[in-house]
Amino acid sequence: MKFTEKVITKTALFRCDTETMWKRWSSYDGLRTFFGTENKIELWPGGAFEIYFMMTLPYGSRGSEGCQVLSFVTGRSITFSWNAPPHLQYVRNHSYKTPVTVLIDKESDGCKVTITHNGWPDSASDGPEGKQWDDVFAYFDKAWEQVLGSLQASFS
């Protein structure tokens, strides 16, 4: 598999301290305030980072089942693997998952969150169904904006 230089980067400013923001991204209760309806997070490398959006569906179709914490720096950043939505089955079931990094920076009146989603395969290098990687990229280019919007609304 070949990889591209494509990167999704989304940034937003928040009127809260970095500790509060870290708790939003790194804990069960924090994630429930803005990201999915349920989750399973185990804050260690290799631990679960599963966000569930559709609890009425069977396990495997609810959200980010099988995704893991790849690394973290307490209070500063978390990187996790990420899968595709259920309607894009080829990529969702692929053994490769793209990495997502959430970076939290202190600002004078709050903090800044930057989501970087990279590691995108070259769709042409992954066979005839590989074009779905482009569809997943387009999906998350919009979805991460919605996540940041939901995170922003969780402070209201």
C-alpha atoms as a printed R data frame, in Angstrom:
    type eleno elety resid chain resno       x      y      z
1   ATOM     1    CA   MET     A     1   0.000  0.000  0.000
2   ATOM     2    CA   LYS     A     2   1.279  3.448 -0.917
3   ATOM     3    CA   PHE     A     3   0.402  6.545  1.044
4   ATOM     4    CA   THR     A     4  -0.468 10.099  0.043
5   ATOM     5    CA   GLU     A     5   0.412 13.454  1.543
6   ATOM     6    CA   LYS     A     6  -3.286 14.166  2.133
7   ATOM     7    CA   VAL     A     7  -4.081 15.495  5.592
8   ATOM     8    CA   ILE     A     8  -7.278 16.715  7.202
9   ATOM     9    CA   THR     A     9  -6.617 19.492  9.711
10  ATOM    10    CA   LYS     A    10  -9.366 21.214 11.691
11  ATOM    11    CA   THR     A    11  -8.814 23.817 14.414
12  ATOM    12    CA   ALA     A    12 -11.097 25.596 16.867
13  ATOM    13    CA   LEU     A    13 -10.686 27.907 19.846
14  ATOM    14    CA   PHE     A    14 -12.381 27.271 23.184
15  ATOM    15    CA   ARG     A    15 -12.901 29.333 26.311
16  ATOM    16    CA   CYS     A    16 -11.709 26.734 28.773
17  ATOM    17    CA   ASP     A    17  -8.416 25.662 30.260
18  ATOM    18    CA   THR     A    18  -6.317 22.859 28.796
19  ATOM    19    CA   GLU     A    19  -7.022 20.554 31.749
20  ATOM    20    CA   THR     A    20 -10.764 20.722 31.108
21  ATOM    21    CA   MET     A    21 -10.219 20.083 27.402
22  ATOM    22    CA   TRP     A    22  -7.907 17.163 28.124
23  ATOM    23    CA   LYS     A    23 -10.612 15.555 30.278
24  ATOM    24    CA   ARG     A    24 -13.111 15.947 27.407
25  ATOM    25    CA   TRP     A    25 -10.862 13.938 25.068
26  ATOM    26    CA   SER     A    26  -9.356 11.422 27.476
27  ATOM    27    CA   SER     A    27 -12.177 10.185 29.711
28  ATOM    28    CA   TYR     A    28 -15.432  8.291 29.419
29  ATOM    29    CA   ASP     A    29 -17.478 11.136 30.936
30  ATOM    30    CA   GLY     A    30 -15.668 13.796 28.918
31  ATOM    31    CA   LEU     A    31 -16.217 12.076 25.576
32  ATOM    32    CA   ARG     A    32 -19.915 11.579 26.353
33  ATOM    33    CA   THR     A    33 -20.386 15.358 26.514
34  ATOM    34    CA   PHE     A    34 -19.777 15.801 22.790
35  ATOM    35    CA   PHE     A    35 -18.672 12.670 20.895
36  ATOM    36    CA   GLY     A    36 -21.129  9.814 20.375
37  ATOM    37    CA   THR     A    37 -23.728  8.420 22.724
38  ATOM    38    CA   GLU     A    38 -21.464  5.899 24.459
39  ATOM    39    CA   ASN     A    39 -17.765  5.044 24.448
40  ATOM    40    CA   LYS     A    40 -15.029  2.831 25.722
41  ATOM    41    CA   ILE     A    41 -11.714  4.531 26.397
42  ATOM    42    CA   GLU     A    42  -8.674  2.928 27.978
43  ATOM    43    CA   LEU     A    43  -5.977  5.561 28.334
44  ATOM    44    CA   TRP     A    44  -2.845  3.567 27.554
45  ATOM    45    CA   PRO     A    45  -1.110  2.727 24.254
46  ATOM    46    CA   GLY     A    46  -3.096 -0.133 22.746
47  ATOM    47    CA   GLY     A    47  -6.146  0.628 24.910
48  ATOM    48    CA   ALA     A    48  -9.579  1.029 23.370
49  ATOM    49    CA   PHE     A    49 -10.673  4.320 21.798
50  ATOM    50    CA   GLU     A    50 -14.159  3.335 20.734
51  ATOM    51    CA   ILE     A    51 -16.886  5.911 20.198
52  ATOM    52    CA   TYR     A    52 -20.404  4.560 19.643
53  ATOM    53    CA   PHE     A    53 -22.959  6.543 17.665
54  ATOM    54    CA   MET     A    54 -25.697  3.974 16.976
55  ATOM    55    CA   MET     A    55 -26.266  1.801 20.036
56  ATOM    56    CA   THR     A    56 -29.283  0.061 18.486
57  ATOM    57    CA   LEU     A    57 -27.027 -1.605 15.907
58  ATOM    58    CA   PRO     A    58 -24.963 -4.710 16.660
59  ATOM    59    CA   TYR     A    59 -21.406 -4.344 17.932
60  ATOM    60    CA   GLY     A    60 -19.185 -3.751 14.918
61  ATOM    61    CA   SER     A    61 -21.610 -1.284 13.344
62  ATOM    62    CA   ARG     A    62 -22.011  1.215 16.193
63  ATOM    63    CA   GLY     A    63 -18.994  3.434 15.654
64  ATOM    64    CA   SER     A    64 -15.243  3.121 16.042
65  ATOM    65    CA   GLU     A    65 -15.061 -0.453 17.315
66  ATOM    66    CA   GLY     A    66 -11.528 -1.820 17.195
67  ATOM    67    CA   CYS     A    67  -9.863  1.604 17.313
68  ATOM    68    CA   GLN     A    68  -7.101  2.130 19.831
69  ATOM    69    CA   VAL     A    69  -5.119  4.768 21.661
70  ATOM    70    CA   LEU     A    70  -1.783  4.916 19.836
71  ATOM    71    CA   SER     A    71  -0.055  7.442 22.088
72  ATOM    72    CA   PHE     A    72  -0.711 10.416 24.343
73  ATOM    73    CA   VAL     A    73   0.976 13.177 26.285
74  ATOM    74    CA   THR     A    74  -1.161 13.888 29.349
75  ATOM    75    CA   GLY     A    75  -2.827 17.274 29.072
76  ATOM    76    CA   ARG     A    76  -1.440 17.923 25.601
77  ATOM    77    CA   SER     A    77  -2.296 15.355 22.922
78  ATOM    78    CA   ILE     A    78  -3.870 12.018 22.127
79  ATOM    79    CA   THR     A    79  -3.422  9.950 18.969
80  ATOM    80    CA   PHE     A    80  -5.804  7.128 18.130
81  ATOM    81    CA   SER     A    81  -6.550  4.844 15.218
82  ATOM    82    CA   TRP     A    82  -9.764  5.478 13.338
83  ATOM    83    CA   ASN     A    83 -11.982  3.441 11.052
84  ATOM    84    CA   ALA     A    84 -14.586  4.293  8.407
85  ATOM    85    CA   PRO     A    85 -18.348  4.622  8.824
86  ATOM    86    CA   PRO     A    86 -20.361  1.401  8.308
87  ATOM    87    CA   HIS     A    87 -21.656  2.398  4.875
88  ATOM    88    CA   LEU     A    88 -18.074  2.356  3.507
89  ATOM    89    CA   GLN     A    89 -17.520 -1.322  4.229
90  ATOM    90    CA   TYR     A    90 -14.312 -1.917  2.285
91  ATOM    91    CA   VAL     A    91 -12.338  0.639  4.307
92  ATOM    92    CA   ARG     A    92 -14.203 -0.097  7.539
93  ATOM    93    CA   ASN     A    93 -13.193 -3.750  7.350
94  ATOM    94    CA   HIS     A    94  -9.648 -3.032  6.161
95  ATOM    95    CA   SER     A    95  -6.829 -4.091  8.480
96  ATOM    96    CA   TYR     A    96  -5.296 -0.599  8.201
97  ATOM    97    CA   LYS     A    97  -6.775  2.246 10.251
98  ATOM    98    CA   THR     A    98  -5.777  5.870  9.823
99  ATOM    99    CA   PRO     A    99  -4.290  7.835 12.756
100 ATOM   100    CA   VAL     A   100  -5.956 10.895 14.259
101 ATOM   101    CA   THR     A   101  -4.136 13.297 16.587
102 ATOM   102    CA   VAL     A   102  -5.873 15.789 18.860
103 ATOM   103    CA   LEU     A   103  -3.502 18.537 20.000
104 ATOM   104    CA   ILE     A   104  -4.460 20.905 22.820
105 ATOM   105    CA   ASP     A   105  -2.602 24.229 22.990
106 ATOM   106    CA   LYS     A   106  -2.899 26.867 25.699
107 ATOM   107    CA   GLU     A   107  -4.061 30.254 24.452
108 ATOM   108    CA   SER     A   108  -4.234 33.555 26.338
109 ATOM   109    CA   ASP     A   109  -8.009 33.284 26.820
110 ATOM   110    CA   GLY     A   110  -8.532 29.520 26.643
111 ATOM   111    CA   CYS     A   111  -7.200 26.783 24.442
112 ATOM   112    CA   LYS     A   112  -6.951 25.711 20.841
113 ATOM   113    CA   VAL     A   113  -7.763 22.197 19.634
114 ATOM   114    CA   THR     A   114  -6.274 20.918 16.402
115 ATOM   115    CA   ILE     A   115  -7.433 17.636 14.908
116 ATOM   116    CA   THR     A   116  -5.046 16.123 12.358
117 ATOM   117    CA   HIS     A   117  -6.194 13.040 10.445
118 ATOM   118    CA   ASN     A   118  -3.455 11.676  8.207
119 ATOM   119    CA   GLY     A   119  -1.926  8.437  6.930
120 ATOM   120    CA   TRP     A   120  -4.251  8.229  3.932
121 ATOM   121    CA   PRO     A   121  -3.522  5.411  1.478
122 ATOM   122    CA   ASP     A   122  -3.256  6.108 -2.226
123 ATOM   123    CA   SER     A   123  -6.613  4.781 -3.373
124 ATOM   124    CA   ALA     A   124  -5.167  3.589 -6.697
125 ATOM   125    CA   SER     A   125  -2.628  1.397 -4.886
126 ATOM   126    CA   ASP     A   126  -5.286 -0.582 -3.013
127 ATOM   127    CA   GLY     A   127  -7.063 -2.365 -5.843
128 ATOM   128    CA   PRO     A   128 -10.436 -1.663 -7.431
129 ATOM   129    CA   GLU     A   129 -12.252 -1.044 -4.145
130 ATOM   130    CA   GLY     A   130  -9.478  1.268 -2.929
131 ATOM   131    CA   LYS     A   131 -11.340  4.292 -4.283
132 ATOM   132    CA   GLN     A   132 -13.356  4.149 -1.072
133 ATOM   133    CA   TRP     A   133 -10.366  5.722  0.716
134 ATOM   134    CA   ASP     A   134 -11.189  8.933 -1.183
135 ATOM   135    CA   ASP     A   135 -14.819  8.693 -0.038
136 ATOM   136    CA   VAL     A   136 -13.707  8.220  3.584
137 ATOM   137    CA   PHE     A   137 -11.364 11.213  3.306
138 ATOM   138    CA   ALA     A   138 -14.237 13.397  2.018
139 ATOM   139    CA   TYR     A   139 -16.526 12.098  4.778
140 ATOM   140    CA   PHE     A   140 -14.103 12.957  7.574
141 ATOM   141    CA   ASP     A   141 -13.174 16.300  6.056
142 ATOM   142    CA   LYS     A   142 -16.726 17.298  7.005
143 ATOM   143    CA   ALA     A   143 -17.200 15.073 10.056
144 ATOM   144    CA   TRP     A   144 -14.283 16.508 12.070
145 ATOM   145    CA   GLU     A   145 -15.794 19.990 11.668
146 ATOM   146    CA   GLN     A   146 -19.021 18.610 13.143
147 ATOM   147    CA   VAL     A   147 -17.118 17.043 16.030
148 ATOM   148    CA   LEU     A   148 -15.486 20.384 16.837
149 ATOM   149    CA   GLY     A   149 -18.896 22.077 16.575
150 ATOM   150    CA   SER     A   150 -20.359 19.554 19.007
151 ATOM   151    CA   LEU     A   151 -17.404 20.058 21.325
152 ATOM   152    CA   GLN     A   152 -17.967 23.832 21.171
153 ATOM   153    CA   ALA     A   153 -21.675 23.370 21.941
154 ATOM   154    CA   SER     A   154 -20.840 21.178 24.943
155 ATOM   155    CA   PHE     A   155 -19.471 24.270 26.708
156 ATOM   156    CA   SER     A   156 -22.690 26.262 26.243
